[in-house]
Amino acid sequence: MRPSEAAREPRRTLLVGCGKLGTRLGLRLAADGGEVLALRRDTSALPGAFAPISADLREPLAGSIIPAVDDVVITLPPGADDGAEPPYVRSLRHLADALPVAPRRVVLVSSTRVLEGRAGPTPLSESAEPAPASARATALLDGERLAIDRLGALVVRPAGIYGPGRDMLVRRVGEGAPMQYARRTNRIHETDLVRALEAMLREPDPPQLLHAVDARPAPLGDVVTWIAQALGVPPPPRIEPAVPSGTVLRGDRLAALLGTLRYPSFEDGYRALLGR
């Protein structure tokens, strides 16, 4: 059997955190014949196709609450700091302790926030050294390192996730909220992010680190002006003075992984979101 065929065999996948993103991925895996387990504190809203595991990873897990699985996808939010060790890092450590056997593949969804200290116009690839500039970014980077050390995790760093149910920027434009037009922005449509996570599980030789960003980084002013025009409302007021903060991220590796993005630019994504 060829590796690509083996990678597509239905497998048992554990989704850790399993919010909106994990749920969309899990439904794709289940539709393809896979077995999906979902671990989160409140499992009441999970789809019936998932086997629920109710647990709080901020505390050590007792007994054999997690069975052996083939793959793990972790979509835990960073959360607020509540002690000496950030709850995000503590949760990942407790997960690593609780897995009864090493999974075939572990994918950790982190964030491009770990590069926030590298603001500037030069496009950054996955080879750029992280530079966290906040407690949350530091916790994310520490979580990446723990997941790699303990679980051999592959790391996906999305930026600016948007899509159905993730329309905060559209709402802010509609409300006329002031915007910093000069801020550099990157984003990824949730549909393409879910496709990327599935590919990270399926591909026989996936990248160890992936920026989940589309092909159209753009100043925030360009994005909100386009959205305002599509909504038929005035562009939002500018925050002055203009401060060109933020990073520019390259998405070459994602494009190579997926071949073609469903929404390669913010215009494509927001046009679909707005039904235009």
Secondary structure, DSSP 8 states (H G I E B T S, - for coil): --HHHHHTS--EEEEES-SHHHHHHHHHHHHTT-EEEEEES--TTS-TTEEEEE--TTS---TT-S---SEEEE--------SSS-HHHHHHHHHHHH-SS--SEEEEE--GGGGGGG-SSSEE-TTS-----SHHHHHHHHHHHHHHHHH--EEEEE-SEEBTTB-HHHHHHHHT--B-TT-EE--EEHHHHHHHHHHHHH-SS--SEEEE--S--EEHHHHHHHHHHHHTS----B-SS----S-EE--HHHHHHHSS-SS-SHHHHHHHHTT-
